Amino acid sequence: MQVSPELVLPGLGATNMAHRAEGVGYLWNLPRRLRTSISAAIPGGLCCAALAACTWVSFHLGQSFAFTGFLYLVLVVLAARYGGFWQATLISIAATACLNYYFVPPIFSFVNSPANWVALGAFEFTALVISRLSLRAHLQAMEATAGRRDMERLYETSRQILLLDSTGEPGKFITSLIREIFELDAVQLFDAQSGTTYRSGDDLPGAERRIRDSYLLGADTFDPKMRSWYCVLRLGTRPVGGLALNGTEMPQLAATALASLIGIALERARALQRESHAQAAREAEQLRTAVLDALAHEFKTPLTVARTASSGLLALGGLSELQRDLVTVVDQQVSKLDHLTLRLLKSARLESSEFQPRRAPVRFCPLVSEVIRRVDQETDRARFQVSVPDGDIPIFADRELILTSLVQVVDNAIKYSEPGSPIQISSFVKDASVVLKVRSKGLVIKPSDRERVFERFYRAPETQHLPAGTGLGLSIVKKIVEAHHGQVWAEGEANYGTSFSLSLPRALVT
C-alpha cells in the first residue's frame, strides 16, 4: 500500500512519511497478527472451558477431591501439549483455585491447605515436563520434515543433473538449478580446474574470496549473519572447487552433501565433454583413414604404369646422357610415391577392425639381422651394435609386422643421427615383456613432442631442417605394437640423442 503524496503535509519531511508508511503497514498486517495470536490462544481457551465444565459436573455430582484433581491434571497435560508452558501454568493456577474453593472444606472459601500446594506443585511439574517434551518432539518433527525436504531437493538436483547438456557450460546450469530448487537468494560456484566462477542471483560481497578460501583450506563454514554456507566441492577426498549458498539455514550435512553432488556433477560434465571430443576425433580419424585408403588405391595403378614405363625406357637404352638422367629421376620419384602408397595402404589395413596379427614365437637375433640386411648403404650397416644381455628371448608377435616396425625405427635412426655415429640395438626382459631398444646419437626430441611424434603426419620442429619423411612411419609402428598389446615410447638423452623402445609380450618357451 502506498501513501498518497496529497496526504503529506508540507514540512513533515521524509522521516514522517516513513513513519506514516510503517503505521499503515502495521494496520495492514494487524488482522494476520490477530489471527496468529488467536490461533495460539485456542488450546488455552478450550482447556479453560473444559476446566469450568469439569468443575460444575464434579461439584453437582459430589465427586471427591482426588477424582476432580485427576481430571484437572489431564487438562493441564493437554494445555502443555498443545498450548505450551505458560498456558499450562494458567490452567494449573485456575485448577488449584477451583479445588480450593469447591472441594476443600470449608467450601466456597480460599482457605489454604497442604493439599492445595501439593496439587499446584503437581500441576506445575506436569506442565513443565509435558511442555518440554512436547517442544522437543515438535523440534524433532520440524528437523525431520526439513531433512526430508532437503533429501527431496537433493534427489531432484541429482535427477536434473543427469539431464545436463554436455555442450554448454555446466557451471551456469548448476548454479541456476540449485538456486531454483533450494529457493536461495544467490549461488556462486568456483571451478578450480578452469579457474572460473559462476553466479546466479544477487552479487554477494566477498563471496568469491570466501569460497576460494574454503577451497584452499578444505573446510566448510557458515555465516549466521548472512545466512550463507561456504562449502568445499570434493571429488572423493580431493577438493575441486568451492560453493556459496546465500539465504539458507540448511544443516551442515545437507550443505556438504550438496557440495559433493555438485563436485561429481562437474566431473561428470567434463567426462561427457571428453567423451564427445574423443568420439568426434575417432570419427574424423576414421574418415581420414577411409579417404587415404581410397586415394592410395587410386594412385596404385597409374604409379605402377609410370614405373613400368620409366624402367622400360632405361632398359631399352639408346638414350642420351641427359635423357637417361631425366628418366632416372622420374623412376626414383615414382618409386618413392609407390613406397608412400604402400605405407598408406598398410596404415589403412592396421586401422581396420578386422585386422588381427598372426602371432607366433619370434627370436630377436634373426629379426635384427634381417633388419640390418635391408639397410641400403654398406656404410650404414657397419654402424650397428647389437646387444642381447639376457639371451635370445623370443617374443610372441607377427614376424612381418614387427619386422616392418623395426625397419621404420632403424630408418629413422639412420636419417636423424649424426653421420657415422654408432646405432645401438639391444633387448632385455622386463616382467612378462621383452623390450627392443634402438639408441642413436644426434637429435634430442623435446619431452613435449615425445608422444606427438607417433601421430600421423606430425614432425617435431627440430626435424624441419633434416631429411623429410612421410610422417607415417612412427604412427604405423605404434599401430603395430598396440595390435600386439605392447607399448612404444621415445626417450631423450641430454647431450646425446634419442632412443625408441618397443615392449612386446614374451613368448613362452616349451
ChimeraX attribute file (.defattr): number of C-alpha atoms within 10 A of each C-alpha:
attribute: neighborCount
match mode: 1-to-1
recipient: residues
	/A:1	7
	/A:2	7
	/A:3	12
	/A:4	7
	/A:5	8
	/A:6	7
	/A:7	8
	/A:8	14
	/A:9	10
	/A:10	7
	/A:11	7
	/A:12	9
	/A:13	10
	/A:14	10
	/A:15	9
	/A:16	13
	/A:17	16
	/A:18	12
	/A:19	11
	/A:20	14
	/A:21	15
	/A:22	12
	/A:23	12
	/A:24	15
	/A:25	13
	/A:26	12
	/A:27	12
	/A:28	12
	/A:29	11
	/A:30	12
	/A:31	11
	/A:32	11
	/A:33	13
	/A:34	11
	/A:35	11
	/A:36	11
	/A:37	11
	/A:38	12
	/A:39	11
	/A:40	15
	/A:41	15
	/A:42	15
	/A:43	19
	/A:44	24
	/A:45	16
	/A:46	14
	/A:47	23
	/A:48	20
	/A:49	11
	/A:50	15
	/A:51	21
	/A:52	15
	/A:53	12
	/A:54	15
	/A:55	22
	/A:56	13
	/A:57	12
	/A:58	18
	/A:59	16
	/A:60	8
	/A:61	9
	/A:62	11
	/A:63	13
	/A:64	13
	/A:65	16
	/A:66	12
	/A:67	11
	/A:68	21
	/A:69	20
	/A:70	13
	/A:71	16
	/A:72	26
	/A:73	22
	/A:74	15
	/A:75	25
	/A:76	33
	/A:77	25
	/A:78	22
	/A:79	29
	/A:80	29
	/A:81	22
	/A:82	19
	/A:83	22
	/A:84	23
	/A:85	24
	/A:86	16
	/A:87	25
	/A:88	29
	/A:89	22
	/A:90	17
	/A:91	28
	/A:92	27
	/A:93	17
	/A:94	17
	/A:95	27
	/A:96	20
	/A:97	17
	/A:98	21
	/A:99	26
	/A:100	24
	/A:101	17
	/A:102	18
	/A:103	22
	/A:104	19
	/A:105	13
	/A:106	11
	/A:107	12
	/A:108	12
	/A:109	13
	/A:110	16
	/A:111	12
	/A:112	12
	/A:113	11
	/A:114	8
	/A:115	14
	/A:116	19
	/A:117	13
	/A:118	12
	/A:119	22
	/A:120	21
	/A:121	15
	/A:122	16
	/A:123	26
	/A:124	24
	/A:125	14
	/A:126	21
	/A:127	29
	/A:128	20
	/A:129	15
	/A:130	22
	/A:131	25
	/A:132	16
	/A:133	14
	/A:134	18
	/A:135	17
	/A:136	12
	/A:137	12
	/A:138	13
	/A:139	12
	/A:140	12
	/A:141	12
	/A:142	12
	/A:143	13
	/A:144	12
	/A:145	12
	/A:146	14
	/A:147	16
	/A:148	12
	/A:149	13
	/A:150	21
	/A:151	15
	/A:152	13
	/A:153	17
	/A:154	20
	/A:155	13
	/A:156	15
	/A:157	21
	/A:158	17
	/A:159	11
	/A:160	14
	/A:161	21
	/A:162	11
	/A:163	8
	/A:164	18
	/A:165	13
	/A:166	16
	/A:167	10
	/A:168	11
	/A:169	14
	/A:170	19
	/A:171	22
	/A:172	15
	/A:173	17
	/A:174	24
	/A:175	22
	/A:176	18
	/A:177	18
	/A:178	23
	/A:179	20
	/A:180	16
	/A:181	14
	/A:182	18
	/A:183	12
	/A:184	18
	/A:185	18
	/A:186	22
	/A:187	27
	/A:188	28
	/A:189	29
	/A:190	24
	/A:191	19
	/A:192	16
	/A:193	9
	/A:194	9
	/A:195	8
	/A:196	11
	/A:197	18
	/A:198	19
	/A:199	21
	/A:200	21
	/A:201	15
	/A:202	12
	/A:203	14
	/A:204	17
	/A:205	8
	/A:206	8
	/A:207	20
	/A:208	21
	/A:209	11
	/A:210	18
	/A:211	28
	/A:212	23
	/A:213	17
	/A:214	22
	/A:215	24
	/A:216	15
	/A:217	11
	/A:218	19
	/A:219	15
	/A:220	21
	/A:221	16
	/A:222	20
	/A:223	11
	/A:224	11
	/A:225	6
	/A:226	13
	/A:227	14
	/A:228	23
	/A:229	27
	/A:230	28
	/A:231	30
	/A:232	32
	/A:233	33
	/A:234	21
	/A:235	18
	/A:236	10
	/A:237	9
	/A:238	11
	/A:239	19
	/A:240	23
	/A:241	29
	/A:242	30
	/A:243	32
	/A:244	28
	/A:245	29
	/A:246	24
	/A:247	17
	/A:248	18
	/A:249	15
	/A:250	17
	/A:251	14
	/A:252	14
	/A:253	11
	/A:254	15
	/A:255	24
	/A:256	19
	/A:257	17
	/A:258	23
	/A:259	25
	/A:260	21
	/A:261	18
	/A:262	27
	/A:263	23
	/A:264	19
	/A:265	21
	/A:266	22
	/A:267	14
	/A:268	17
	/A:269	21
	/A:270	15
	/A:271	13
	/A:272	16
	/A:273	16
	/A:274	13
	/A:275	13
	/A:276	14
	/A:277	12
	/A:278	12
	/A:279	12
	/A:280	12
	/A:281	12
	/A:282	12
	/A:283	12
	/A:284	12
	/A:285	14
	/A:286	15
	/A:287	12
	/A:288	13
	/A:289	19
	/A:290	15
	/A:291	12
	/A:292	17
	/A:293	19
	/A:294	14
	/A:295	14
	/A:296	21
	/A:297	14
	/A:298	12
	/A:299	14
	/A:300	16
	/A:301	11
	/A:302	13
	/A:303	17
	/A:304	14
	/A:305	12
	/A:306	15
	/A:307	19
	/A:308	13
	/A:309	15
	/A:310	19
	/A:311	16
	/A:312	12
	/A:313	17
	/A:314	16
	/A:315	9
	/A:316	8
	/A:317	9
	/A:318	10
	/A:319	12
	/A:320	9
	/A:321	9
	/A:322	9
	/A:323	13
	/A:324	16
	/A:325	13
	/A:326	13
	/A:327	19
	/A:328	16
	/A:329	13
	/A:330	17
	/A:331	20
	/A:332	15
	/A:333	13
	/A:334	20
	/A:335	16
	/A:336	14
	/A:337	18
	/A:338	20
	/A:339	13
	/A:340	17
	/A:341	21
	/A:342	15
	/A:343	17
	/A:344	23
	/A:345	19
	/A:346	15
	/A:347	22
	/A:348	21
	/A:349	15
	/A:350	17
	/A:351	18
	/A:352	12
	/A:353	7
	/A:354	8
	/A:355	11
	/A:356	12
	/A:357	16
	/A:358	12
	/A:359	15
	/A:360	13
	/A:361	17
	/A:362	19
	/A:363	16
	/A:364	18
	/A:365	18
	/A:366	10
	/A:367	15
	/A:368	18
	/A:369	11
	/A:370	13
	/A:371	19
	/A:372	19
	/A:373	11
	/A:374	11
	/A:375	15
	/A:376	10
	/A:377	9
	/A:378	10
	/A:379	11
	/A:380	16
	/A:381	16
	/A:382	12
	/A:383	16
	/A:384	19
	/A:385	13
	/A:386	15
	/A:387	15
	/A:388	15
	/A:389	11
	/A:390	11
	/A:391	12
	/A:392	15
	/A:393	21
	/A:394	20
	/A:395	25
	/A:396	19
	/A:397	26
	/A:398	18
	/A:399	17
	/A:400	13
	/A:401	20
	/A:402	21
	/A:403	16
	/A:404	16
	/A:405	22
	/A:406	24
	/A:407	20
	/A:408	18
	/A:409	22
	/A:410	23
	/A:411	17
	/A:412	18
	/A:413	24
	/A:414	23
	/A:415	14
	/A:416	18
	/A:417	21
	/A:418	15
	/A:419	13
	/A:420	12
	/A:421	14
	/A:422	18
	/A:423	22
	/A:424	18
	/A:425	20
	/A:426	19
	/A:427	23
	/A:428	18
	/A:429	18
	/A:430	12
	/A:431	9
	/A:432	12
	/A:433	20
	/A:434	23
	/A:435	21
	/A:436	21
	/A:437	21
	/A:438	23
	/A:439	26
	/A:440	25
	/A:441	22
	/A:442	18
	/A:443	21
	/A:444	21
	/A:445	21
	/A:446	17
	/A:447	11
	/A:448	9
	/A:449	15
	/A:450	17
	/A:451	13
	/A:452	15
	/A:453	20
	/A:454	22
	/A:455	15
	/A:456	16
	/A:457	14
	/A:458	15
	/A:459	18
	/A:460	13
	/A:461	10
	/A:462	12
	/A:463	14
	/A:464	9
	/A:465	7
	/A:466	11
	/A:467	9
	/A:468	10
	/A:469	13
	/A:470	15
	/A:471	15
	/A:472	20
	/A:473	25
	/A:474	22
	/A:475	18
	/A:476	25
	/A:477	24
	/A:478	19
	/A:479	19
	/A:480	24
	/A:481	20
	/A:482	15
	/A:483	18
	/A:484	21
	/A:485	12
	/A:486	18
	/A:487	19
	/A:488	21
	/A:489	15
	/A:490	20
	/A:491	17
	/A:492	17
	/A:493	16
	/A:494	11
	/A:495	10
	/A:496	14
	/A:497	19
	/A:498	23
	/A:499	23
	/A:500	21
	/A:501	20
	/A:502	24
	/A:503	24
	/A:504	25
	/A:505	22
	/A:506	20
	/A:507	19
	/A:508	11
	/A:509	8
	/A:510	3
